[in-house]
Amino acid sequence: MAEKACIKRLQKEYRALCKEPVSHVVARPSPNDILEWHYVLEGSDGTPFAGGYYYGKIKFPPEYPYKPPGITMTTPNGRFMTQKKICLSMSDFHPESWNPMWSVSSILTGLLSFMMDTSPTTGSVNTTVAEKQRLAKSSLAFNCKTPAFRKLFPEYVEKYNQEQLAEAQQTAAESPLQESNTRAESEKAVELRNEDSEGGLKERRKNKKQGLPAWIILLLVSVFGVVMALPLLQL
């Protein structure tokens, strides 16, 4: 059970976060448990995470702000293991370095900064840039399969639905063009075959015309020879 001071502190911080959001981060407490917060980090431009949406949770202890929270990430991302606590100076991995003056905004800002970094830590993984980019591209689709995400972040679900609709419309628009190109290529192939066929027929006719004088001449020469030889045979 959360202490009264903890509840008041988290409620105050949520109001402050709504008034002044952290750039590239959205965070909201669970409707049924103010100690459990859900967040979405948006990948920064110029990094392998650009275009990605990374969903995770922050679990605050009942003694907050005097004890640090635990932080996990749900979305496959290529930087941190999923469903494993992330080691940060602001997490419960390092209670000795925790400062009660730090707020939820401080935690989210630090998490986003560490996400874009490459420093190894407990809970981090080593992947290629191409793998991070692939996961960034599929991150929103992955998140939308999670009921808690769909419930807490309807704006991202709507964004995903709009992207899917746009892709479907683009595919539909490209289909007639592809069909037209295929038909044109097919007609061109038929024309080429017809041209080849007509060319072969003409060539055969030409050869035939050129072959007729040869055998006729040979026949005439043979007849002429026989005629010339008749007087000699009579002698």
Secondary structure, DSSP 4 states (H G I P E B T S, - for coil): ---HHHHHHHHHHHHHHHHSPPTTEEEEEETTEEEEEEEEEEPPTTSTTTT-EEEEEEE--TTTTSSPPEEEE-S--SSB-TTS----TTSTT-GGG--TT--HHHHHHHHHHHHTS----TTB----HHHHHHHHHHHHHHHTT-HHHHHH-HHHHHHHHHHHHHHHHHHHHHHHHHHHHHHHHHHHHHHHHHHHHHHHHHHHHHHHHHHHHHHHHHHHHHHHHHHHHHHHHH-
